[in-house]
């Protein structure tokens, strides 16, 4: 089952749209511009980083800081860890 969940997450990340990023940003209290949302989408589509591997997540959040700012990246990382814990998925992330 964990392989299925991992693949679902990876596919969802690759298929996010700019509007999705803006929607989720607003939902979770992030201030993002359309150009920042596009930058995030471009990064996700062009890279093969695995969010389930700690080193890859670090790179993803570093890139998010370049696209947005350090505060946004730190806030997103905190939200990420909170969400995986609340859904009981922390065992899937190395």
N, C-alpha and C positions, 0 to 999 in steps of 0.2 A: 504494500500500500504506500510506503514512503516514496518509492520510485515514482509512482503515479502522481503523488502530491508535488514532488519536486519538478516533474515535467510540466505539470499544470502551471506552476508558478513561473517557470522559465518561459513558457509559451505566452502567458499573460503579460509578462514584462516586455517581450518582443512585440506584442500587439497593442500596447498602449498608444493612445493618440494624444496630441497636444491638449485637446479638450478634456480627456481623462485626467491628465496631470493637473490641469487648472481646477477641475472639479474636486479632485482629492485634496489638492492644496487648500482650497477654500474650506472643505469639510473639516480638515485637521488644523486649520489656523495658520497656514503658510502663505506668505505674500510672494507670489511668483508672477513674473511678466510672461506674456506669450512667447517672447524670444527665449526666455530661460526654460520654459516648458518645452519648446522645440529643441533646445540644446540637450535637455535631458533625454528626450525621445531619440534624437540622433545618436547620442552616446549609447543608449540601450540597444539600438538596432545594429550598431557597428561593432559592438564588442561581444565577446563570448565569455565574459566573466560569470562565474557561478555564484549566486548569492548565498549558497549553502556552504561555501568554503570561506573561512574567516579572512584569509589574505585577499581574496577577490572582493569581499565586502568592504574591506578597508580601502581598496583601490576605488571602488564605486563611490564611497562616501567622500574620498579625496577629490574625485572628479566632480561630484556634486558641489563641493565647496568652491571649485574653480568656476563652475557654471553659475552658481548663485553666490553664496558667501559662507563663511565658516559657521556662523550662527545657525543658518538654515540647515546646513549639513549636520551639525550636532543635534539639532532639534529632530531632524528626520531619523537619525540613528537611534535616538532615545525612543521615538515613536515606534520604530521598527522592532526594537527589543521588547517593548511593551506589548505590541501586537502579537509577536510570536509566543510570548509567555501566556497571554490571555487566551490564545487559541490552543495552548498545550502543544505547540510545535517546536519548542526549543531543543528537543532531542534530535531534530533533523539538521540543525545548524552546527557545523564543526567549529 
